Amino acid sequence: SLAKGVLVKRRDSYVLAIVPANCLVQLNALGSLIGQPVGLATPAEVAEVFSDCEPGCVPPVGGAYGLPAVLDESLEDATDIYFEGGDHCTLVHVMADELDRLMPGVPHARIGVKTH
């Protein structure tokens, strides 16, 4: 499974939504989960938060950026998970249990919807 990070803006900060690459973030579901309205961060906001990454790269590791995160529950079934590093050339591979160690305490919820 290929996972992606999506930076989502809430009232006064951001949250990182982690979904399969073929999914969109259901903003209403995520907003309900965290108890406040949310919207997608602008490209400028993404570039500011992920300033050490190539433009458009959002590694799905919120803890490395001091971001709270929510993991789409569909990724729970994957044994191997891949995601972009900080550029468009590096693909990181982790086993499902390693992903849990990278993101301790990150809630799992149905926040993604397939695009096709």
C-alpha positions as CSV (number, residue, x, y, z in Angstrom):
1,S,0.0,0.0,0.0
2,L,1.2,3.5,-0.9
3,A,0.4,6.0,1.8
4,K,0.4,9.8,1.6
5,G,0.3,12.6,4.1
6,V,-2.2,15.4,3.6
7,L,-1.7,18.6,5.7
8,V,-5.1,19.8,7.0
9,K,-5.6,23.1,8.7
10,R,-7.7,23.5,11.8
11,R,-8.6,26.6,13.8
12,D,-5.1,27.4,15.1
13,S,-2.8,24.7,13.9
14,Y,-2.5,21.7,11.6
15,V,-3.2,18.0,11.6
16,L,-1.6,15.4,9.3
17,A,-4.1,13.0,7.7
18,I,-2.5,9.8,6.5
19,V,-4.5,8.0,3.8
20,P,-3.8,5.5,0.9
21,A,-2.4,7.3,-2.1
22,N,-5.6,6.6,-4.1
23,C,-7.8,8.3,-1.5
24,L,-9.0,11.8,-0.7
25,V,-9.4,13.0,2.8
26,Q,-13.0,13.2,4.0
27,L,-12.7,16.6,5.6
28,N,-16.1,16.3,7.3
29,A,-15.2,12.9,8.9
30,L,-11.8,14.3,10.1
31,G,-13.4,17.5,11.4
32,S,-16.0,15.4,13.4
33,L,-13.2,13.2,14.8
34,I,-11.2,16.2,16.1
35,G,-14.2,18.3,17.0
36,Q,-13.7,21.3,14.8
37,P,-14.0,22.3,11.2
38,V,-11.0,21.6,9.0
39,G,-9.8,22.4,5.5
40,L,-6.9,21.6,3.2
41,A,-3.7,23.6,3.9
42,T,-2.6,25.9,1.1
43,P,0.6,25.0,-0.9
44,A,2.4,27.9,0.8
45,E,1.4,26.4,4.2
46,V,2.6,23.0,3.2
47,A,5.9,24.5,2.0
48,E,6.3,26.3,5.3
49,V,5.6,23.2,7.5
50,F,7.6,20.8,5.3
51,S,10.4,23.3,4.5
52,D,13.0,20.5,4.4
53,C,11.1,18.6,1.7
54,E,10.7,19.2,-2.0
55,P,7.6,21.2,-2.9
56,G,4.5,18.9,-2.7
57,C,6.1,16.2,-0.6
58,V,4.3,15.6,2.7
59,P,5.9,12.6,4.4
60,P,3.3,10.8,6.6
61,V,5.2,11.1,9.8
62,G,3.6,13.8,11.9
63,G,5.8,13.3,14.9
64,A,8.9,14.3,12.9
65,Y,7.2,17.7,12.4
66,G,5.5,18.1,15.7
67,L,2.1,17.4,14.1
68,P,-0.8,15.4,15.5
69,A,-1.9,12.9,13.0
70,V,-4.8,10.6,12.1
71,L,-4.2,7.3,10.2
72,D,-6.9,6.0,7.8
73,E,-8.0,2.7,9.2
74,S,-7.8,1.0,5.8
75,L,-4.0,1.0,6.2
76,E,-4.4,-1.3,9.2
77,D,-4.7,-4.3,6.9
78,A,-1.5,-3.6,4.9
79,T,1.6,-5.6,5.8
80,D,3.9,-3.5,3.8
81,I,3.5,0.3,3.6
82,Y,5.4,2.6,1.3
83,F,5.5,6.4,1.3
84,E,7.5,9.3,-0.2
85,G,10.4,10.5,1.8
86,G,11.2,14.2,1.6
87,D,11.5,14.2,-2.2
88,H,9.8,12.7,-5.2
89,C,12.5,10.1,-5.8
90,T,12.8,8.4,-2.3
91,L,10.3,5.7,-1.4
92,V,10.3,4.5,2.2
93,H,9.2,1.0,3.0
94,V,8.0,0.0,6.5
95,M,6.2,-3.0,7.8
96,A,2.8,-2.3,9.5
97,D,4.2,-2.9,13.0
98,E,7.0,-0.4,12.2
99,L,4.5,2.2,11.2
100,D,2.8,1.8,14.6
101,R,6.2,2.4,16.2
102,L,6.7,5.5,14.1
103,M,3.3,6.8,15.2
104,P,2.6,5.8,18.7
105,G,-0.8,6.8,19.9
106,V,-2.0,8.1,16.5
107,P,-5.7,7.5,16.2
108,H,-7.1,5.3,13.4
109,A,-10.4,6.3,11.8
110,R,-12.2,6.1,8.5
111,I,-11.0,9.4,7.0
112,G,-10.2,8.4,3.4
113,V,-12.4,7.8,0.4
114,K,-11.2,6.2,-2.9
115,T,-10.9,8.5,-5.8
116,H,-12.0,5.9,-8.4
